[in-house]
Amino acid sequence: MTHTILLVEDEPLQRRIVSVMLKKKLQYEVMAVASGDEALQRLRESNIGEISAVLLDIHMPGLGGFETLQQIRRLRPDLPVLMLTGSDDAAFAVRAIKEGASDFIVKPPEASRLGVAIDNAIRLSSLSQELARLKQASHSAGRFSELIGFDGVLAATVNYARKAAASDVPVLITGESGTGKELLARSIHGESKRATMPFITVNCSAVSQGVEAVLFGTAQQPGRIRAAEGGTLFLDDISALAPEAQVRLLRLLQQRELEPAAGGKAVRVNVRIIAATDRDLRREVQAGHFREDLYFRLNVLPIAIPALRERRQDIVPLALHFIDRISRMDRLAARLLAEDAVDYLIHQDWPGNVRELEGLIHRALVLAESDTIDRALLEMIHDRAAASPPPERRAASALQLNLRRADGSIKTMAEIEAEVMQMVLAHVGGNITRAADLLAMAKSTFYRKIRE
């Protein structure tokens, strides 16, 4: 494979000399520019992998070498950059390495020294990227075997998802909140040919105001689409995607091209799109909230996940799975499920689906005072959750905290703290680890206080 080197040198003679050396003696392809601004524009317009390394002069008018280096690190953090300078001042070398350069070369460079430095930088970058991919895969790629369930409805869903994993077309996953849409998306990615590449998640409702910048990037920062190159981009809550972003996503799906935020030519991208929603997108289209053409592009392989109440025989296996996993992850004592607890779980409607069940089991493991989780404990936890503010009011619930008791007296700090902890716990769906993080509290302290 022939590597392409981006040479950034403002002096015409030096640019010519180094270009010839790279081409004729070292057999590289060369892309030569005269300024840092030109270099950044070439990088924005190029596909990932098209440029193998950058050879960057330190002393340039306008955007200097170190400033350009900082921009490149933000734009392409994995791209090796070697600094060129006419000075052998050790201070320059130290600063270059500290700021992320792969090597430091004094002009005029010797061909052998330059070749070794470039080859080493490219090889080290490739190894680092492969290690990052493998690490990402171990954390993000799921497997269908991780989907707990024996119900025939879920089995049909998983079977269909396996076929989706074998293809590369867009997938639209629908289902109520908490049914496990992201887990299914990770499983599709994990058993596809893209499994060792990135799985990038974007919640369209969480970043509704700035979703275009997050997805498509800015002049200074590449977006999540570029970060997912070669892998899968999971767009959660796709119904919340802003109209402008819908137009750009449609182009991406149609032409496999990404329009740069700062103008210039479109960039080819290799990304698989999996979208998810808990809304009826057909109704959103009819209401004028979602583009019909984008809906059809996403709905090539639709997968509907059944609600937990529609597969009741999976409730107990899921509960046992959560007991085992959470007790090991959080170093809690494993508990048994009493018969009356099993009966209670099976007969609940579970509006929050699998996420609600997981939150209930997590809190039960923390609060249980014996080796058994019984019905009384589950009812107590459920009653507390029912008394918490509904989802649309949770964000403002802290502002509505009542400091007085019913008789008008002021609550103690312990009472206020307990109330705040319950509010935050409800806000995160019973996830104790997340609740402790939000309150900047040690998890062990949170466990102790919530049991008091």
C-alpha positions in Angstrom: 0.0 0.0 0.0 1.3 3.5 -1.0 0.9 6.0 1.8 0.0 9.6 1.1 1.9 12.3 3.1 0.4 15.8 3.6 3.4 18.2 3.5 2.8 21.6 5.0 5.6 24.0 4.2 5.3 27.7 3.4 8.7 28.1 1.7 8.4 27.1 -2.0 12.0 25.8 -2.4 11.8 23.7 0.7 8.3 22.4 -0.3 9.7 21.4 -3.7 12.9 19.7 -2.2 11.0 17.7 0.4 8.2 16.8 -2.1 10.7 15.3 -4.5 12.5 13.4 -1.7 9.2 11.9 -0.5 8.1 10.9 -4.0 11.4 9.9 -5.7 13.5 8.5 -2.9 10.9 7.3 -0.4 8.1 6.3 -2.8 5.3 8.1 -1.0 2.3 10.0 -2.6 2.5 13.6 -1.7 -0.1 16.3 -1.1 1.7 19.6 -0.7 0.2 22.8 0.7 1.7 26.2 1.7 -0.2 27.0 5.0 -1.9 25.6 8.0 -5.3 26.7 6.9 -4.8 24.9 3.5 -3.8 21.7 5.4 -6.8 21.8 7.7 -9.1 22.3 4.6 -7.5 19.2 2.9 -8.0 17.1 6.0 -11.7 18.2 6.2 -12.3 17.2 2.6 -10.4 13.9 2.7 -11.7 10.6 3.7 -10.3 8.9 6.9 -7.4 6.8 5.8 -6.7 8.8 2.6 -3.9 10.7 4.3 -1.4 8.6 6.3 0.7 11.2 8.0 1.4 15.0 8.1 4.8 16.6 7.7 4.3 20.0 9.3 6.7 23.0 9.3 6.8 24.8 12.7 7.6 28.3 11.5 4.9 29.6 9.1 3.1 32.9 8.7 -0.6 33.1 9.7 -1.6 29.8 11.4 1.7 28.6 12.9 2.9 25.0 13.1 2.0 24.4 16.8 -1.5 26.0 16.3 -2.0 23.8 13.2 -0.9 20.8 15.2 -3.5 21.5 17.9 -6.2 21.8 15.2 -5.2 18.6 13.6 -5.2 16.7 16.9 -8.9 17.9 17.4 -9.8 17.1 13.8 -8.0 13.7 13.4 -6.6 12.6 16.8 -5.2 9.3 15.3 -3.3 10.9 12.4 0.5 11.0 13.0 2.1 14.4 12.7 5.8 15.0 12.3 7.2 18.5 12.8 9.8 20.1 10.6 12.0 23.0 11.7 15.2 24.8 10.7 16.3 25.0 14.3 17.7 22.2 16.4 16.6 23.9 19.7 15.6 21.1 22.1 12.8 23.2 23.5 11.0 23.0 20.2 11.3 19.2 20.2 10.0 18.9 23.7 7.1 21.1 23.0 6.2 19.3 19.8 6.1 15.9 21.5 4.2 17.2 24.5 1.5 18.6 22.1 1.1 15.3 20.3 3.6 15.2 17.5 5.0 11.8 16.6 8.5 13.0 15.8 10.7 16.2 15.3 12.9 16.5 12.3 15.5 19.3 11.6 15.7 20.7 8.0 17.1 19.9 5.6 16.1 16.3 6.4 18.1 13.3 5.4 16.0 10.8 3.3 16.9 7.8 5.4 16.1 9.6 8.7 12.8 11.0 7.2 11.7 7.6 5.8 12.3 5.8 9.1 10.5 8.5 11.1 7.4 8.4 8.8 7.3 4.6 8.7 7.5 4.3 12.4 4.8 7.0 13.0 2.4 5.3 10.6 3.1 1.9 12.0 2.6 3.0 15.6 -0.6 4.9 14.7 -2.0 1.8 13.0 -1.3 -0.3 16.0 -2.8 2.2 18.3 -6.0 2.4 16.2 -6.3 -1.4 16.0 -5.9 -1.6 19.8 -8.6 1.2 20.2 -10.9 -0.7 17.8 -10.5 -4.0 19.7 -11.1 -2.2 23.0 -14.1 -0.4 21.6 -15.4 -3.7 20.3 -15.0 -5.4 23.7 -17.0 -2.7 25.4 -19.6 -1.9 22.7 -20.3 -4.9 20.6 -23.1 -7.1 22.0 -24.2 -10.5 21.1 -27.7 -11.9 20.6 -26.9 -14.5 23.3 -26.9 -11.6 25.8 -30.6 -11.0 25.1 -32.4 -12.8 27.9 -35.7 -14.3 26.9 -37.6 -17.5 25.9 -40.9 -16.0 24.7 -41.8 -16.8 21.1 -42.4 -13.1 20.2 -38.8 -12.2 21.3 -37.4 -15.2 19.5 -38.9 -14.1 16.3 -37.5 -10.6 16.8 -34.0 -11.9 17.5 -34.2 -14.2 14.4 -35.1 -11.2 12.2 -32.3 -9.1 13.8 -29.8 -11.8 13.0 -30.7 -11.4 9.3 -30.2 -7.7 9.7 -26.7 -8.2 11.1 -25.8 -10.2 8.0 -26.6 -7.2 5.8 -25.5 -3.6 5.7 -28.8 -1.8 5.1 -30.4 0.7 7.5 -32.4 -0.7 10.4 -35.3 1.0 12.3 -35.9 -0.4 15.8 -39.2 0.4 17.4 -40.5 -0.3 20.9 -41.6 1.3 24.1 -39.1 3.1 26.3 -37.0 0.6 28.3 -37.5 -2.4 26.0 -33.8 -2.7 25.1 -33.5 -1.0 21.7 -29.9 0.0 22.2 -29.0 -3.5 23.4 -30.5 -5.0 20.2 -28.7 -2.4 18.1 -25.4 -3.3 19.8 -26.1 -7.0 19.1 -26.7 -6.4 15.4 -23.4 -4.4 15.3 -21.6 -7.1 17.3 -22.5 -9.9 15.0 -22.0 -8.0 11.8 -18.9 -7.6 9.7 -18.4 -4.2 11.4 -18.0 -5.7 14.9 -14.4 -4.6 15.4 -15.2 -1.0 14.3 -16.8 1.8 16.3 -20.4 1.7 17.6 -21.3 5.3 18.2 -24.5 6.4 19.9 -26.3 9.7 19.6 -29.5 10.5 21.5 -31.3 12.9 19.2 -33.6 14.2 21.9 -30.8 14.8 24.4 -29.0 17.1 21.9 -32.0 18.3 20.0 -30.7 22.0 19.8 -27.2 21.2 18.6 -27.7 17.8 17.0 -26.4 19.0 13.6 -23.0 20.0 15.1 -22.9 16.7 17.1 -23.7 14.5 14.1 -22.1 16.3 11.1 -19.3 18.3 12.9 -18.1 21.8 12.6 -15.1 23.5 11.0 -13.0 22.8 14.1 -14.4 19.4 15.2 -15.4 16.3 13.3 -18.9 15.0 14.1 -20.1 11.6 15.4 -20.6 10.4 11.8 -16.9 10.7 11.1 -16.2 9.0 14.4 -18.3 6.0 13.3 -16.3 5.5 10.1 -16.3 1.9 9.2 -18.7 1.0 12.0 -22.3 1.7 13.1 -24.0 4.9 14.1 -27.0 4.4 16.4 -29.5 7.2 16.3 -31.7 6.9 19.4 -35.0 8.7 19.6 -34.8 9.5 15.8 -38.2 11.1 15.9 -36.7 14.1 17.7 -34.2 14.8 14.9 -34.4 18.5 13.8 -35.8 19.1 10.3 -32.5 20.5 9.0 -30.6 17.5 10.3 -33.2 15.2 8.7 -32.3 16.7 5.3 -28.6 16.1 5.7 -29.1 12.6 7.1 -31.3 11.8 4.0 -28.4 12.8 1.7 -26.0 10.7 3.8 -28.3 7.6 3.3 -28.8 8.3 -0.4 -25.3 9.2 -1.5 -23.1 8.0 1.2 -21.6 11.5 1.4 -21.2 13.9 4.2 -21.4 17.7 3.5 -18.6 19.5 5.3 -19.8 22.1 7.8 -17.4 24.7 6.4 -18.3 24.1 2.8 -16.0 22.4 0.2 -16.5 19.1 -1.5 -18.6 16.3 0.0 -16.7 13.5 1.8 -17.4 9.9 1.2 -18.3 8.0 4.4 -18.7 4.3 5.2 -21.2 4.1 8.1 -24.1 1.8 8.8 -27.2 3.6 10.3 -29.4 2.0 12.9 -32.2 4.2 14.2 -34.6 3.7 17.1 -37.8 5.3 18.4 -40.6 4.8 20.9 -43.0 6.8 18.7 -45.1 5.8 15.6 -43.0 7.4 12.8 -45.9 7.0 10.3 -48.0 9.2 12.5 -45.1 11.7 12.8 -44.9 11.7 9.0 -48.6 12.3 8.7 -48.4 15.2 11.3 -45.6 16.8 9.2 -43.0 16.3 12.0 -40.8 13.7 10.1 -39.8 13.5 6.4 -41.6 10.8 4.5 -38.6 10.1 2.3 -36.3 9.8 5.3 -38.7 7.4 6.9 -38.7 5.1 3.9 -34.9 5.2 3.8 -34.6 4.2 7.4 -37.4 1.7 7.4 -35.7 -0.8 5.1 -35.5 -3.4 7.9 -38.0 -2.6 10.6 -37.7 -4.5 13.9 -40.3 -4.1 16.6 -39.3 -5.1 20.2 -42.3 -6.4 22.3 -43.1 -4.8 25.6 -42.2 -6.8 28.7 -45.9 -7.3 29.6 -46.3 -9.1 26.2 -43.6 -11.7 27.2 -44.3 -12.4 30.8 -42.4 -15.7 30.8 -39.2 -13.7 30.4 -39.7 -11.6 33.6 -38.3 -14.1 36.1 -35.3 -15.1 33.9 -34.5 -11.4 33.5 -34.9 -10.8 37.2 -32.5 -13.6 38.0 -30.0 -12.4 35.4 -30.1 -8.9 37.0 -29.6 -10.3 40.5 -26.5 -12.2 39.3 -25.0 -9.4 37.2 -25.6 -6.5 39.6 -24.5 -8.4 42.7 -21.2 -9.2 40.9 -20.7 -5.7 39.4 -21.5 -3.8 42.6 -20.1 -6.4 45.0 -23.5 -6.9 46.7 -24.6 -10.1 48.4 -26.6 -12.3 46.0 -30.2 -12.8 47.0 -32.9 -15.4 46.3 -36.4 -14.5 45.0 -39.1 -15.6 47.3 -42.2 -17.3 45.8 -44.4 -14.3 46.6 -41.9 -12.0 44.9 -41.9 -14.1 41.8 -45.7 -13.9 41.7 -45.6 -10.1 42.2 -43.1 -9.6 39.4 -45.1 -11.7 36.9 -48.3 -9.8 37.5 -47.0 -6.2 37.1 -47.7 -4.3 33.9 -44.1 -2.8 33.7 -44.7 0.5 31.9 -41.0 1.1 32.1 -40.3 -2.4 30.7 -36.9 -4.1 31.2 -35.3 -0.9 32.4 -37.9 -0.6 35.2 -37.4 -4.2 36.2 -33.6 -3.8 36.3 -34.0 -0.7 38.5 -36.3 -2.5 40.9 -34.0 -5.4 41.3 -31.0 -3.1 41.8 -32.7 -1.2 44.6 -34.0 -4.5 46.2 -30.4 -5.9 46.3 -29.3 -2.8 48.2 -32.2 -2.6 50.6 -32.7 -6.3 51.4 -31.8 -7.2 55.0 -32.0 -10.9 54.5 -30.8 -13.4 51.9 -34.2 -13.3 50.2 -36.1 -10.6 48.2 -39.7 -10.9 49.1 -43.0 -9.3 47.9 -43.2 -6.8 50.8 -39.8 -5.3 49.8 -40.7 -5.0 46.1 -44.0 -3.4 47.0 -42.3 -0.9 49.2 -39.8 0.1 46.5 -42.6 0.3 43.9 -44.7 2.5 46.1 -41.8 4.9 46.6 -41.2 5.1 42.9 -44.9 5.7 42.2 -44.8 8.7 44.6 -41.9 10.3 42.7 -42.6 13.0 40.1 -43.5 11.8 36.6 -40.7 11.9 33.9 -41.7 15.3 32.4 -41.5 17.0 35.9 -38.3 15.3 37.2 -36.0 17.9 35.7 -37.8 20.6 37.7 -38.5 18.6 40.8 -35.5 19.9 42.7 -36.8 23.4 42.3 -40.1 22.3 43.9 -38.6 20.6 46.9 -40.8 21.4 49.9 -38.7 22.4 53.0 -41.7 22.2 55.3 -43.6 19.3 56.8 -47.4 19.0 56.7 -47.6 20.8 60.0 -45.6 23.7 58.8 -42.3 22.9 60.7 -39.0 22.9 58.8 -37.6 19.5 57.8 -34.3 18.3 59.1 -31.2 18.1 56.8 -31.5 14.3 57.0 -35.1 14.4 55.7 -34.2 16.8 52.9 -31.2 14.7 51.9 -33.3 11.5 51.8 -35.9 13.3 49.7 -33.3 14.6 47.2 -31.8 11.1 47.0 -35.2 9.6 46.2 -35.8 12.2 43.5 -32.5 11.6 41.8 -32.9 7.9 42.0 -36.3 8.1 40.4 -34.9 10.5 37.7 -32.3 7.9 36.6 -34.8 5.0 36.7 -33.5 3.4 39.8 -29.8 3.2 38.7 -28.0 3.6 42.0 -24.5 4.0 40.4 -25.7 6.9 38.2 -27.6 8.5 41.1 -24.5 8.4 43.3 -22.5 10.0 40.5 -25.0 12.8 40.0 -24.9 13.6 43.7 -21.1 13.4 43.8 -21.5 10.8 46.5 -19.5 7.6 47.0 -21.6 4.6 46.0 -21.1 3.0 49.4 -22.3 6.1 51.1 -25.4 6.2 48.9 -26.1 2.6 49.7 -25.8 3.2 53.4 -27.9 6.4 53.5 -30.8 5.0 51.3 -31.1 2.0 53.7 -31.4 4.2 56.8 
